[in-house]
Amino acid sequence: MGKTFVEKIFGAPTGSIVFHKPDLILTHDNTASIKSTFKQMGGEKVIDPNQLLVVLDHNAPPTSAKLATQYQSIRDFVGEQSVKKFYDVGSGICHQVMANHARPGMVIVGSDSHTCTAGAFNAMAAGIDRTESAGIWRRGETWFRVPETMKVVLTGKLPQGVYAKDISLYIIGKIGSDGANYMSIEYHGEGVKTLSISQRMTIANLASEMGAKNAVFPADEVLYDFLGEKTEGVWADADAQYAETIEINLNELYPLVAAPHHVDNVKAVAEVKGTKIQQALLGTCTNGRLEDLRIAAEILDGKTIPASVQFLVAPASKEIYLQAIDEGIISTLIKAGANILGSSCGPCLGTGQGIPADGVTVISTANRNFKGRMGNKEAQIYLASPACVTLSALHGEITDPREHPKNEVFPSSKDQSATVDIADSDNRRFDGVWNYSDVDNLNTDQMFAGNLTYNVLSSDAPSIMPHLFKGFDDSFAENVKEGDVIIAGDNFGCGSSREHPAVGLAHAGVKAVIVKSVNRIFYRSCINQGLLLIVHPEVVDAYKAGDNVQADFVSGEIKLNGKVYAMAPLPEKLMDIIKHKGLVNAIANS
């Protein structure tokens, strides 16, 4: 029987747990926190400085003296450790910078959920958390579960006004934000050859918004032309076995948006056209590349953006910025009224310029539109292609980028527009159990706000605690007790690779988190913090407020009102991390 891409990369069948040395470990502003954790593990010198790729991008340039001091500590650290692959402020967004280093057949991990972007280069690229990154600095390797694989077959060619972003939004809208949870996604078919490397990076980037571990494209002539060399890659056998296969005729696609407040709340642009917007963002690791800026300049050439709209443009890297200057793109955009920002991540997660005002509607090329994602939970965020974003900025309302718009309706299977907000008067704690069983897609921005991520080190648990679940359930941080249990719905912990929530929950002494399903990076974070997270939909469905719940990972069972539910055992090496109350202790005491 044939093998999938990941089965070949890891040399093991689906479902296996393997240990592997990554070729590259990507970290960014969170390197300061990782350094602290590395020291707690007993680390002095990283085991292989050639593995490290460090980029300062999420708060670049830093927005406070505290962050500036962290940046300087990172500069000092990479110097001490002889790290050669270091990119300082202004170099670009880490996933764009990765284009200088990713090569076919590599295994790449990064302390950022969008590390999967490097799958465009035929690399196995996946996000991990900060603690795990520190562990690899210390030991050189980490564990991987060889995932099931989804095969996406692309045929045809994208029509005018339809872009790579629309391909990903189409898939996300069809399968949901957890539809590929813990899976590898392979892109096949003749349609792949019609996609540039920039387009492939956009598609691979958004794999994390489907819950996937990674996404990967084949090594072909398009990639070889981009790299300037032919490097043998890795690809699936023709008779490989897949968990699921999706076929997409690119000719039939049309412009889409992700409407507030979930990336899988997908609608045709035709359904939301005319919606007034006050802010637009072109940039981020999803779309900020040269061909995206070219699209915007072509649309805006000789035109003026209305005063009622702020149009922010952030080139994805210094190289792209310089190319855009040389081509006259930057001049065209500025003359049209755009504000050109530095090459950084700030506007995407609300850590820098571009935080929207209360009541503002934003249309963005970013990858997430969670409530509060851009730094203000009173704003509404739509996600769309660069052309749709630029035209919408020009007209002050969501606009179809096609010359001849139609009236499509996206056949969404569910309405994702609503979010669950826990009112101050709504007590969700019953006899030591926090009942969030009605809450799906509880994301890391709700658990710990993105604009706090680099102000509070993930290794500083006491400083995390006051902010835990703020903006979702304001009573949680003050009332959580040691031994408490959390019950929650589907896709728990979706979003970024931010480990602060897992660190905070473990520090609070939460005994177990029982969910219907979980985002894979958050699951790893829980293991790395020694926090027992159990996926058991039957228990969640059976639970009623006030029920008695007990969980014991040693015996491998959950008791709900006396009824015993078995839970799947963890592999021995992962159990050892739990027993040591986290990866830091496990490594420090090894």
ABEGO torsion letter per residue (X at the ends): XBBBAAAAAAGBBBGBBBBBBBABBBBBAAAAAAAAAAAAAGBABBABAAABBBBBAAAOBBABAAAAAAAAAAAAAAAAAGBABBBBBGAEBAAAAAAAABBBGBBBBBBBAAAAAAAAAGBBBBBBBAAAAAAAAAAGBBBBBBBBBBBBBBBEBBBBGBBAAAAAAAAAAAAEAAAABGBBBBBBEAAAAABBAAAAAAAAAAAAAAGBABBBBBBBAAAAAAAGBBBBBBBBBAABBBABBBBBBAAABBBBBBBOABAABBBBAAAABGBBBABBBBEEAABABAAAAAAAAAAABGBBBBAABBBBBBBABAAAAAAAAAAGAAAAAAAAGBBBBBBBAAAAAGABBGBBBBGBBBBBABABABBGAAGBAABBBBBBBAAAAAAAAAAGBBBBABABBBBBBBBBABBAABBBBBBAABBABBGGBBBAAABBGBBAAAABBAAAAAABBAABAAAAAAABGBGABAAAAAABBBGBBBBBBBGBGBEBABAAAAAAAAAAGBABBBBABBBAAAAAAAAAAGBBBBBBAAAAAABBBGBBBBBBAAAGBBBBGGBBBBBBBBBAAAAAAAAAGEAAAAAAAX
